[in-house]
Amino acid sequence: MRALFRLCLVAFCAGLGAVVALKLGSEAMAVVVGVLMGVLSSLPVALLVLYATRRQSADSGDEGDAPASRLPQVVAPTVPYQPPMPQIVVVPAPSLPGYRPMPSYWETPATPPLAPREFHVVGDDESAPGVSP
């Protein structure tokens, strides 16, 4: 009974895969094949890592211990850490009554008037300087 169920499941997956493969475009099929090949190419490395970790735990004799006992023990500090108090700076808004801005900040010296600008057109006749067309 169990073998029949597995056979039906494999046949269903194969049929579903064939229907989906026929409906997909070439770009989508390339993405699916790329993902499948990427997963398949990662299996040998995953198996090597699994083998190395199992072998290391067998060599050290910790195979029978619970996984939680292999975790490092963290010791809590006796005095909890308290961050320093934040500095609070109060700046009054200019719309409040009695507010006067600082004179050195708000009063700037007047700028001298700028000299008139002179324009030169590239490729223009040099006979009339300062005259733009």
C-alpha atoms as a printed R data frame, in Angstrom:
    type eleno elety resid chain resno      x      y       z
1   ATOM     1    CA   MET     A     1  0.000  0.000   0.000
2   ATOM     2    CA   ARG     A     2  2.799  2.371   0.938
3   ATOM     3    CA   ALA     A     3  4.688  1.605  -2.283
4   ATOM     4    CA   LEU     A     4  1.559  2.304  -4.331
5   ATOM     5    CA   PHE     A     5  1.135  5.657  -2.582
6   ATOM     6    CA   ARG     A     6  4.764  6.609  -3.336
7   ATOM     7    CA   LEU     A     7  4.374  5.565  -6.967
8   ATOM     8    CA   CYS     A     8  1.209  7.668  -7.319
9   ATOM     9    CA   LEU     A     9  2.940 10.642  -5.678
10  ATOM    10    CA   VAL     A    10  5.928 10.377  -8.034
11  ATOM    11    CA   ALA     A    11  3.602 10.060 -11.056
12  ATOM    12    CA   PHE     A    12  1.570 13.078  -9.934
13  ATOM    13    CA   CYS     A    13  4.715 15.199  -9.458
14  ATOM    14    CA   ALA     A    14  6.072 14.126 -12.848
15  ATOM    15    CA   GLY     A    15  2.770 14.929 -14.569
16  ATOM    16    CA   LEU     A    16  2.502 18.290 -12.834
17  ATOM    17    CA   GLY     A    17  6.093 19.080 -13.792
18  ATOM    18    CA   ALA     A    18  5.415 18.183 -17.427
19  ATOM    19    CA   VAL     A    19  2.289 20.380 -17.573
20  ATOM    20    CA   VAL     A    20  4.110 23.331 -16.001
21  ATOM    21    CA   ALA     A    21  7.134 22.826 -18.279
22  ATOM    22    CA   LEU     A    22  4.937 22.926 -21.392
23  ATOM    23    CA   LYS     A    23  3.235 26.141 -20.298
24  ATOM    24    CA   LEU     A    24  6.416 28.037 -19.313
25  ATOM    25    CA   GLY     A    25  8.285 30.293 -21.711
26  ATOM    26    CA   SER     A    26 11.948 29.811 -22.494
27  ATOM    27    CA   GLU     A    27 13.128 32.545 -20.077
28  ATOM    28    CA   ALA     A    28 11.086 31.164 -17.187
29  ATOM    29    CA   MET     A    29 12.282 27.649 -17.944
30  ATOM    30    CA   ALA     A    30 15.888 28.905 -17.889
31  ATOM    31    CA   VAL     A    31 15.300 30.410 -14.438
32  ATOM    32    CA   VAL     A    32 13.779 27.175 -13.124
33  ATOM    33    CA   VAL     A    33 16.621 25.070 -14.513
34  ATOM    34    CA   GLY     A    34 19.193 27.514 -13.090
35  ATOM    35    CA   VAL     A    35 17.670 27.350  -9.628
36  ATOM    36    CA   LEU     A    36 17.490 23.547  -9.791
37  ATOM    37    CA   MET     A    37 21.126 23.279 -10.882
38  ATOM    38    CA   GLY     A    38 22.203 25.706  -8.141
39  ATOM    39    CA   VAL     A    39 20.493 23.629  -5.473
40  ATOM    40    CA   LEU     A    40 21.937 20.403  -6.863
41  ATOM    41    CA   SER     A    41 25.437 21.882  -6.983
42  ATOM    42    CA   SER     A    42 25.251 22.873  -3.303
43  ATOM    43    CA   LEU     A    43 24.448 19.334  -2.146
44  ATOM    44    CA   PRO     A    44 28.024 17.936  -2.254
45  ATOM    45    CA   VAL     A    45 29.352 20.802  -0.128
46  ATOM    46    CA   ALA     A    46 26.486 20.440   2.334
47  ATOM    47    CA   LEU     A    47 27.149 16.724   2.642
48  ATOM    48    CA   LEU     A    48 30.872 17.350   3.231
49  ATOM    49    CA   VAL     A    49 30.110 19.879   5.972
50  ATOM    50    CA   LEU     A    50 27.635 17.477   7.570
51  ATOM    51    CA   TYR     A    51 30.203 14.655   7.433
52  ATOM    52    CA   ALA     A    52 32.927 16.859   8.952
53  ATOM    53    CA   THR     A    53 30.749 18.047  11.843
54  ATOM    54    CA   ARG     A    54 29.534 14.511  12.606
55  ATOM    55    CA   ARG     A    55 33.091 13.180  12.526
56  ATOM    56    CA   GLN     A    56 34.339 15.995  14.791
57  ATOM    57    CA   SER     A    57 31.606 15.367  17.354
58  ATOM    58    CA   ALA     A    58 32.319 11.595  17.259
59  ATOM    59    CA   ASP     A    59 36.056 12.204  17.825
60  ATOM    60    CA   SER     A    60 35.484 14.457  20.815
61  ATOM    61    CA   GLY     A    61 33.141 11.976  22.523
62  ATOM    62    CA   ASP     A    62 30.261 14.446  22.857
63  ATOM    63    CA   GLU     A    63 27.927 12.460  20.625
64  ATOM    64    CA   GLY     A    64 25.691 11.312  23.485
65  ATOM    65    CA   ASP     A    65 25.316 14.765  25.063
66  ATOM    66    CA   ALA     A    66 22.309 16.941  24.446
67  ATOM    67    CA   PRO     A    67 22.849 19.731  21.909
68  ATOM    68    CA   ALA     A    68 22.078 22.370  24.558
69  ATOM    69    CA   SER     A    69 25.012 21.239  26.688
70  ATOM    70    CA   ARG     A    70 27.449 22.076  23.870
71  ATOM    71    CA   LEU     A    71 26.406 25.739  23.825
72  ATOM    72    CA   PRO     A    72 28.681 28.196  25.631
73  ATOM    73    CA   GLN     A    73 27.435 29.335  28.994
74  ATOM    74    CA   VAL     A    74 26.795 33.066  29.279
75  ATOM    75    CA   VAL     A    75 27.347 34.629  32.686
76  ATOM    76    CA   ALA     A    76 25.114 37.610  33.438
77  ATOM    77    CA   PRO     A    77 26.896 40.687  34.826
78  ATOM    78    CA   THR     A    78 26.245 41.489  38.474
79  ATOM    79    CA   VAL     A    79 25.598 45.188  37.839
80  ATOM    80    CA   PRO     A    80 23.273 45.967  34.933
81  ATOM    81    CA   TYR     A    81 24.558 48.441  32.399
82  ATOM    82    CA   GLN     A    82 22.912 51.850  32.597
83  ATOM    83    CA   PRO     A    83 23.406 54.141  29.619
84  ATOM    84    CA   PRO     A    84 24.270 57.771  30.380
85  ATOM    85    CA   MET     A    85 21.428 60.254  30.580
86  ATOM    86    CA   PRO     A    86 20.850 62.106  27.298
87  ATOM    87    CA   GLN     A    87 21.688 65.785  27.184
88  ATOM    88    CA   ILE     A    88 18.645 67.999  26.705
89  ATOM    89    CA   VAL     A    89 19.035 71.383  25.040
90  ATOM    90    CA   VAL     A    90 16.081 73.792  25.091
91  ATOM    91    CA   VAL     A    91 15.992 76.350  22.297
92  ATOM    92    CA   PRO     A    92 13.230 78.973  22.547
93  ATOM    93    CA   ALA     A    93 11.181 79.611  19.438
94  ATOM    94    CA   PRO     A    94 11.243 83.128  17.925
95  ATOM    95    CA   SER     A    95  7.464 83.491  18.270
96  ATOM    96    CA   LEU     A    96  7.503 83.397  22.068
97  ATOM    97    CA   PRO     A    97  7.003 86.730  23.900
98  ATOM    98    CA   GLY     A    98 10.187 88.213  25.293
99  ATOM    99    CA   TYR     A    99 12.423 86.496  22.792
100 ATOM   100    CA   ARG     A   100 15.250 88.562  21.328
101 ATOM   101    CA   PRO     A   101 17.731 87.073  18.916
102 ATOM   102    CA   MET     A   102 21.403 87.516  19.598
103 ATOM   103    CA   PRO     A   103 22.678 90.651  17.786
104 ATOM   104    CA   SER     A   104 25.880 89.045  16.552
105 ATOM   105    CA   TYR     A   105 23.928 86.275  14.910
106 ATOM   106    CA   TRP     A   106 21.133 88.223  13.231
107 ATOM   107    CA   GLU     A   107 22.871 91.466  12.309
108 ATOM   108    CA   THR     A   108 25.234 90.899   9.421
109 ATOM   109    CA   PRO     A   109 27.316 93.634   7.842
110 ATOM   110    CA   ALA     A   110 26.015 94.989   4.564
111 ATOM   111    CA   THR     A   111 27.716 93.646   1.477
112 ATOM   112    CA   PRO     A   112 29.254 96.185  -0.879
113 ATOM   113    CA   PRO     A   113 27.501 96.618  -4.224
114 ATOM   114    CA   LEU     A   114 28.807 94.372  -6.932
115 ATOM   115    CA   ALA     A   115 30.580 95.749  -9.987
116 ATOM   116    CA   PRO     A   116 28.600 95.545 -13.222
117 ATOM   117    CA   ARG     A   117 29.204 92.306 -15.053
118 ATOM   118    CA   GLU     A   118 30.750 92.175 -18.462
119 ATOM   119    CA   PHE     A   119 29.804 89.393 -20.851
120 ATOM   120    CA   HIS     A   120 31.880 88.012 -23.709
121 ATOM   121    CA   VAL     A   121 30.250 85.900 -26.372
122 ATOM   122    CA   VAL     A   122 32.437 83.106 -27.660
123 ATOM   123    CA   GLY     A   123 33.009 83.431 -31.381
124 ATOM   124    CA   ASP     A   124 31.765 87.033 -31.457
125 ATOM   125    CA   ASP     A   125 33.591 89.905 -33.123
126 ATOM   126    CA   GLU     A   126 36.304 91.359 -30.839
127 ATOM   127    CA   SER     A   127 35.697 94.902 -32.102
128 ATOM   128    CA   ALA     A   128 32.851 95.646 -29.667
129 ATOM   129    CA   PRO     A   129 33.895 94.570 -26.134
130 ATOM   130    CA   GLY     A   130 31.146 94.423 -23.516
131 ATOM   131    CA   VAL     A   131 28.339 94.539 -26.038
132 ATOM   132    CA   SER     A   132 26.282 91.426 -26.281
133 ATOM   133    CA   PRO     A   133 24.117 90.749 -29.343
